[in-house]
Amino acid sequence: MLLIISSIKLVAEIALLALAGQFLLGLLAGAKRDSNFFYRLLQVLANPFVKGTRLITPRVVIDRHIPLAAFVLLALVWFVATVAKINLCLQIGVQACR
């Protein structure tokens, strides 16, 4: 169970960092961000989560806001996984979680 929770937490962390990096690099690169290799790499990493968010959000939410919604949902998943991991470690003992 600890492995599953840790894996979910890790995937959420990677996706959150990819979305944050994509946002910051988009600010720095400006209009030429689509031709930037690293921006495209971060976009490939974050794209499955953005598309998944598009599937579960209503059509009222415009496409421009979907990456922000994906970031918020991933932050929520990360928080829940962190709380679950802490509770599990307290139940089985802190030494078993290392």
C-alpha positions in Angstrom: 0.0 0.0 0.0 2.9 2.3 0.8 4.3 1.8 -2.7 1.0 2.7 -4.4 0.6 5.9 -2.3 4.2 6.9 -2.9 3.9 6.2 -6.6 0.7 8.4 -6.9 2.5 11.1 -4.9 5.5 10.9 -7.2 3.5 11.1 -10.4 1.6 14.1 -9.1 4.9 15.8 -8.1 6.4 15.3 -11.6 3.2 16.6 -13.3 3.0 19.6 -11.0 6.6 20.5 -11.7 6.1 20.0 -15.4 3.1 22.4 -15.4 4.9 25.0 -13.2 8.0 24.8 -15.4 5.9 25.1 -18.6 4.2 28.2 -17.1 7.5 29.9 -16.1 9.2 29.0 -19.4 6.2 30.3 -21.3 6.5 33.6 -19.5 10.2 33.9 -20.3 10.0 32.7 -23.9 7.0 34.8 -24.8 5.5 34.3 -28.3 8.3 31.9 -29.4 7.5 29.4 -26.7 6.1 26.9 -29.2 9.5 26.6 -30.9 11.4 26.2 -27.6 12.6 22.6 -27.2 12.3 22.6 -23.4 8.8 24.1 -23.4 7.7 21.4 -25.8 9.3 18.7 -23.6 7.4 20.0 -20.5 4.3 20.1 -22.6 4.6 16.5 -23.6 5.0 15.6 -19.9 2.0 17.5 -18.8 -0.3 16.9 -21.7 -1.9 13.6 -20.4 -3.0 15.4 -17.2 -4.3 18.4 -19.1 -6.3 16.2 -21.5 -7.6 14.2 -18.5 -8.7 17.4 -16.8 -10.4 18.5 -20.0 -12.4 15.2 -20.0 -13.7 15.7 -16.5 -14.4 19.5 -16.6 -17.6 20.9 -18.0 -17.5 22.6 -21.4 -18.2 25.9 -19.7 -14.5 26.0 -18.7 -12.6 27.5 -21.5 -9.5 25.7 -22.9 -7.2 28.4 -21.7 -8.0 27.7 -18.1 -7.6 23.9 -18.3 -3.9 23.8 -17.4 -4.6 25.8 -14.3 -7.5 23.4 -13.4 -5.1 20.5 -14.0 -2.6 22.1 -11.6 -5.2 22.6 -8.9 -6.5 19.0 -9.3 -2.9 17.6 -9.2 -2.2 19.7 -6.1 -5.3 18.2 -4.5 -4.2 14.7 -5.4 -0.7 15.4 -4.1 -2.1 16.7 -0.8 -4.4 13.7 -0.3 -1.6 11.3 -1.1 0.7 13.1 1.3 -1.9 12.8 4.1 -2.5 9.2 3.3 1.2 8.4 3.4 1.6 10.2 6.7 -1.3 8.2 8.2 0.0 4.9 6.8 3.5 5.6 8.2 2.0 6.4 11.6 0.1 3.2 11.6 2.9 0.8 10.5 5.7 2.7 12.2 8.0 5.4 11.0 11.0 3.0 10.7 9.0 0.9 8.1 8.5 4.0 5.9 12.2 4.7 5.4 
